Amino acid sequence: MATTALQIPVRLTIAGAMRPNNEVEVRLMLGHDMETGFRHDSSGVRVAKNILETITVTLNQTLIFEATLGTGMAANPMLFFPLTLPPGGGTLTVTWIDDQGRSGSTRKLLVVE
């Protein structure tokens, strides 16, 4: 089965000094409705379930964070986690998969000084 792209708005920021071996906070916000499948619209029709199920974050292709989400997660999920910066910097890659098998990703280059 082919995977369909799921492009959503993403805000990926780093809080802290970008120095080698410094611990910073990664702040990730994914613009997604996270519909549980339990809600009904104004005409009484049930809104179909549509949630992000898995979010993975890698640094230079090494897994550093993974989250499995469910129907209890609010719309536009925000995740925060610590990261110790490697001396050479690298590429932070965030990948997500929804409950329909669609996926997407974004990257951020980390330059340490």
N, C-alpha and C positions, 0 to 999 in steps of 0.2 A: 504494500500500500504506500503510495507516495505521500510525503508530508507536505502540507499546505503552510504557507508563510502566515504568521500572525504578527503583523506590525502594529505596535501600540506605542503611545508616548512613554518615554522613559526619562527619568531624571536620575543621574548617577553622579554624585559628588563625593569629594574626599574632604574631611575636616581634620586639620592638623598640619603640622610642618612636614613638608615633603623632603625629609632627610633620611639617609640610609639607616636602617634598623630602628627607625622611629615608629611607634604605634600610632596609627591614625584611625578615624572612624569612617567607614564606608556607609553612605546614605543612599538608599535605593528606593525610588518610587516608581511603580508601574501603573500606568493609566489604563485600568481595566475595570469593567462594571461588576465582575464577580457575582453574577446572577445565580442564586441558590436553586432555582427551580420551584421554590415554594411561594413566590410572590405572584400576585395577579395584577394585571393592568386595570385601568379605569373601566374597561368594558367587561371585566370579569374573566378574561382569558389568562391562563397561566403563562408566565414568562418562562421560556425555556432555560434550563440550567446551562451555564456557561462560566466556568471558573478556570483560573490558572491552577494547575495541579503541582507542577514542579518548577522550582527555580534553582539553577546552579550557577555558581560563580567560580571562575578559575583565574589563577594568576600564572602567566607563562605556562599554560596548559596543565597546571596542578590544581586539583580541586581544593578550594579553601572554604567554601560555604555551600550548603544545600538545604533547601526548605521544601517540605511537602505541605501544600496548602489544602484547605477544605472549604466547605460551605460556610464555616464560621468566620472566615476572613472577610473584612469589610472591602468595599469598593476602593480602588486605587491603593493597593497594598503598599505599605512603607516598611522597609526592613533596614535595620542598622546593625552593623557588626564590626569588631575590631580587625585591623590588619597591620601586621608588622611589615614595613616596606623593605624589600630586598635592596642590597647595595646598588645593583645595576638597574633598578626600576623594572619596567616590564609592561605587559598588556593585561588589563583586567577585562575579562569577558563574562557577560551575564547572558544566560540562555534560559528561556521559559518554554513550557509546554502546557497547553490547555487540555481540557477533558475531551476534546474532539480530535486530538492528535496534531493540532496545528502548533507550530513553534516559531520562535524568533530569537534574535540576539542583538546585543550591542557591545561595543568595545570602548575602552578608555585607556589611553596611553599614560602610564605613570612615569613621570620624569622626576628623579630624585636629584637633589643638589648638594 
